[in-house]
Amino acid sequence: MNDGFISIDPGREKTGIAVFSFNGEIYWHGIVSSEKLLDKINQLIDNFFIKLLVIGSGTSSKQKQRLLKENFPLLDFTVVDEYRTTDEARKLYFKDNPPRGWKRLLPLGMQTPPVPVDDYAAIAIGKKYLKMHNDI
């Protein structure tokens, strides 16, 4: 496995997380309660070769940035503008989980995912980071 980074969609109550390689492969994604964020990141650092934390600029970002910088001072750190990542998260969710039955007939723009998509927002943030740095 190559070096990678953790992408974070910060939220007040829940946080989306995705683990990427620098060539764009997604190793893992999920949602954790914000109070368990540090434990989860420690677990991911133990399981993957993490070099960087990428965090979105949205809700609770400043608070999470301070927390992450204090607890992971040896990792590089960058902030990515979250503009339109929620829309992208919905598209990514439906790409992985296409509607079934009669819902297939409805345009995706009229549908709402049945579960939180914070992890897909973290994926969108990670993809935005990679695009900005021409890593993929």
N, C-alpha and C positions, 0 to 999 in steps of 0.2 A: 504494500500500500504506500502511496506517495504522501508527501506532506499535504496538510489540508488546513481548513479553517472552519470556524463555527460562525454561522450567520444567525442573528437574533432579531426577532420581532418583539420588542418590549411592550408589555401591557401591564396594567395595574394588578389584575388578578391572575392572568395567565400569560405565558410567554411562549412564542413559537421559536423552535430551534431547528436548524438544519446543519448537517456536517457535509462539507464539500471537499473534493480534491481541487487543486488549482487548475486542473484541466476540465472542470465542470461536472465531474461525476458526483452524484449525490449518494453519500454512504448511509445516511440515516436522517430522519426527520420526525418530529413529534411536538407535543404541547405539554408543558409542565406548569404547575401552579407557580406563581412568581416567587413564593416563599421557598420553593425547592430548586430554584434556578442554580444556585451555587453548587449544590450537591450534584445536580445533573451535569453541569459543565465539568466538574471534577471527574465524574465517571467517564464522560466523553474524552477528556484529555488522557485518561488512563487507557482508553481503548483505541484511540486514533492519534496520529502524529500531527497535533495541532500547533500551528505557528502563529495564528492570527485570530482575533475576534472581530467580527463585523457586526455592527448594531445599527438598526434603523433609527431615524431621527424623530419618530413619532411619540405617542403617549408614553409617559414615564421614562423616556430615553435618558434624560440628564441624570436622574436618580440611579438608573441601572448602569450608566457609564461610570459613575463614581464607584459604585459597588464592585463592578468588574475590574476597574483599574486598581482598586485597593487589594482585591483578592487574587488577581492574576497579573502581578507587575512584570513578569518575565515575558508575557505574550505581547506581540504587536497588537495595535488597536486602531480601528478606523470607524467612522460614522458615515452612513449612506442615507441620502435623502429618500424618504419613504413614499414620495409622490407616486400615486397610481399603483402601488404594490398590492393594495387590497383587491383592485380589479384584476390584476394579474394572478393573484392567489385563487380567485374564483375560477379563472380559466384553467389554471394548473390542476385544481381539484377536479373539475369536470373532465379534463383530459385523462386523469387517472381513474376516475369513477363516473363513466358515462351514465346518463339517466337510463332507466329501464322502463319497460312497459309503455303506457300511454305518455309518460313524461318525455320519451324520446321525441315526441311530436312537437313539444313546446320549444321555442327558441331558448338557448341557454341564457340569454340576457334577461329573460323573464323568470328565471329560476334562481332560487337561493340554496346554497349547499345545506344539507340537513345537519351538518356538524360544524363546529368552529374550524376555521381554516388558517389559524395563526401559524401553523407549521408551513403551510404553503406560502404565506406572506414572508416567512423567513427564507424560503427557497427563492422567492421573487427578489428579496433584498440581496441574497447571495449572487444571483444571476446578474443583478444590476451592478454589483461590485465587480464581477468578472468582466462584464462588458466595458465598464469604465476603465479598467486596467488592461484591456485587450488580452486577457489571459486565455480566452477561448475564442 
